[in-house]
Amino acid sequence: MTPSPNAKHYANVLYDTAVRLGCVQSVADEMPLMQPLIEACGEYLAGPLVDTGVLSAAMREILPLHFCGLTVAFIVTLAERHHLHLLSNAAQQFININNHESGRRTVMLRVPYWPDDGMLDRLKRRLAEEGLFPAECAEKTGFEITIDTELIGGFVAYCDGYQIDASIKTSLRRLRHPERFGWH
């Protein structure tokens, strides 16, 4: 799914403002909490016939009091412009910008069994060696692990649009059909 240019614009402005105000981490922590709150309000809030004043008041009522003022202002701005449908995409874009700027990476990892901590540390080093992220970012790297029973062994890792397929299944496929992989 390609991010909406409007959502990306909102995320960039939100990130720049959060940096200026010194509340990037607060906003980043609140981003995953926003979508369920807005979804609870249903289609009513997204309707173009709803008065923007009513919409702003509703947003201020449903958002938790402990939310950062910038987070509340951001959601109210989206509501007033009838752009709440961009919230999920803008939140994800904001998190991506924050992760990139802070050097944090999340690796989507498919493995045939649940890995131990030692394996994850070795994997971080290998992924850094393969150029998936800078070596100095290895400590800040987290994993979203999915058990894939179709893998015989090895792993498949995705990060920032790159994929490393070190699965035995793919290696066997390469041996079986070398012409598909440029091995003539």
Buried (B, 14 or more C-beta within 10 A) or exposed (E): EEBBEBBBEBBBBBBEBBBEEEBBEBBBEBBEEBEEBBEEBEEEBBEEEBEEEEBBEBBBEEBEEEBBEBBBBBBBBBBBEBBBBBBBBBBBBBBBBBBEEEBBBBBEBBBBEEBEEEEBEEBBEBBBEEEBBEEEBBEBBEBEBEEBEEBEEBBBBBBEEEEBBBBEBBBEBBEEEEEEEEEE
